[in-house]
Amino acid sequence: MSITLKDFNTHQTAAVKELIASCAPINSWSAALLARRPYSSRQDLLQMASSLTQDWTDKEVDGALAHHPRIGERAKGDSAEARASRAEQAALGEDAAAREEWVAANQDYERTFDRIFLIRAKGRSREDMMAQLRQRLNNDAATEAQVRREQLAEIALLRLEDAVTD
């Protein structure tokens, strides 16, 4: 779903809230973006959205990722978020050996951090994402929590940028 900035500024709150949730289902972020309408430009909206991601808590990030597929898994359903996830992970391909490698790598990560691995897949190769996962296994819990928040913010902002046109 995409809408114009004018529609973003003027549509009923429920419709715009649904669009924002498809970018990142974090209620405080959605409410803050809605409360600051109208935006004078698309760039103004994206800058505000980026600024507001700095306030996301670990609990909010964990909640947003509760239904997020692991890297290497195909998102199920026809929601805007599921469609975006499938498109973003298209570079992973359908190779069975690669899927097995992702299963093992995800298990290593989850044993270490007790959370799913999250990385912005759009624009990254399978090899780059796997290297990032392996490198991030060396992070301490606080550093990794910050990296996960940053990755979710990148994903949300790319989705918002795709969803709102001039």
C-alpha positions in Angstrom: 0.0 0.0 0.0 1.3 3.4 -0.8 -0.2 6.8 -0.4 0.7 10.4 -1.1 2.0 12.7 1.6 -1.2 14.7 1.3 -3.2 11.6 2.1 -0.8 10.7 4.9 -1.5 14.1 6.4 -5.3 14.0 6.0 -6.5 10.4 6.0 -8.3 9.1 9.0 -6.0 8.0 11.8 -6.8 4.3 11.5 -5.8 4.1 7.8 -2.5 5.8 8.3 -1.8 4.0 11.6 -2.2 0.7 9.6 0.3 1.9 7.1 2.8 2.9 9.8 2.3 -0.4 11.6 3.3 -2.2 8.3 6.6 -0.4 8.6 7.2 -1.1 12.3 4.4 -2.1 14.6 5.5 0.2 17.5 2.5 2.1 19.0 4.5 4.9 20.5 6.2 5.6 17.1 2.9 5.5 15.3 1.2 7.8 17.8 4.1 10.3 17.7 4.1 10.4 13.9 0.4 10.9 13.8 0.5 13.6 16.4 2.9 15.7 14.4 0.8 15.8 11.2 0.8 17.6 8.9 4.3 17.2 7.4 5.4 19.9 5.1 7.4 17.5 2.9 8.1 13.8 2.5 11.6 14.5 3.7 10.2 16.2 6.8 8.2 13.1 7.5 11.1 10.7 7.0 13.4 12.9 9.2 10.9 12.9 12.0 10.3 9.2 11.7 14.0 8.6 11.9 14.4 10.8 14.9 11.6 9.1 16.7 13.2 5.6 16.3 15.8 6.8 18.8 13.2 6.5 21.5 12.4 2.8 20.9 12.9 0.6 23.9 14.1 -3.0 23.9 10.6 -4.1 24.9 9.1 -2.3 21.9 11.6 -3.7 19.5 11.0 -7.2 20.9 7.2 -6.7 20.5 7.6 -5.5 16.9 9.6 -8.6 16.1 7.3 -11.0 17.8 5.8 -12.1 14.4 8.8 -11.2 12.2 10.2 -14.1 10.3 13.8 -15.2 10.9 16.2 -14.4 8.1 16.0 -17.3 5.7 12.3 -18.0 6.5 9.5 -16.9 4.2 7.0 -14.6 5.8 3.5 -16.1 5.7 0.3 -14.3 5.0 -0.8 -11.4 2.8 -0.3 -8.5 5.1 1.7 -5.5 3.9 4.4 -6.4 6.4 4.6 -10.0 5.2 4.8 -8.9 1.5 7.6 -6.4 2.3 9.5 -9.0 4.3 9.4 -11.5 1.3 10.5 -8.8 -1.1 13.3 -7.7 1.2 14.6 -11.3 1.7 14.4 -12.2 -2.1 18.2 -12.1 -2.3 18.4 -15.2 -0.1 17.0 -17.4 -2.9 15.4 -20.8 -2.5 18.6 -22.9 -2.1 18.1 -25.7 0.4 21.7 -25.6 1.6 21.5 -21.9 2.2 18.3 -22.4 4.2 20.0 -25.0 6.4 22.9 -22.6 6.9 20.4 -19.9 8.0 18.6 -22.3 10.4 21.9 -23.2 12.1 23.1 -19.5 12.2 19.8 -18.3 13.6 20.0 -21.0 16.3 23.5 -19.9 17.3 22.3 -16.3 17.5 19.2 -17.2 19.5 21.2 -19.3 22.0 23.5 -16.3 22.5 20.9 -13.5 22.7 17.6 -15.2 23.3 16.1 -13.1 20.5 15.7 -13.5 16.8 18.4 -12.1 14.5 17.4 -9.0 12.7 19.1 -7.3 9.8 18.0 -5.0 7.0 18.0 -7.4 4.1 17.1 -4.9 1.4 20.2 -4.2 -0.7 22.4 -6.8 1.1 23.7 -10.1 -0.3 23.2 -13.4 1.5 26.9 -13.5 2.1 27.0 -10.1 3.7 24.0 -10.9 6.0 25.6 -14.1 7.1 29.0 -12.3 7.8 27.1 -9.7 9.8 25.3 -12.4 11.9 28.6 -14.1 12.6 30.3 -10.8 13.5 27.4 -9.8 15.8 27.7 -13.0 17.8 30.7 -11.3 19.3 28.6 -8.4 20.6 27.7 -8.0 24.3 23.9 -8.0 25.0 23.7 -4.2 25.3 25.6 -3.6 22.0 23.5 -6.1 20.2 20.2 -4.6 21.5 21.3 -1.3 20.1 22.2 -2.9 16.7 18.9 -4.6 16.5 17.1 -1.3 17.2 19.1 0.3 14.5 18.3 -2.5 12.0 14.6 -2.3 12.7 14.8 1.5 12.3 16.5 1.1 8.9 13.8 -1.4 7.8 11.0 0.8 9.0 12.3 3.9 7.3 12.9 2.1 4.0 9.3 0.8 4.1 7.9 4.2 5.0 9.9 5.8 2.2 8.4 3.3 -0.2 4.9 3.7 1.2 4.6 7.5 1.1 5.0 9.3 -2.2 5.2 13.0 -3.0 
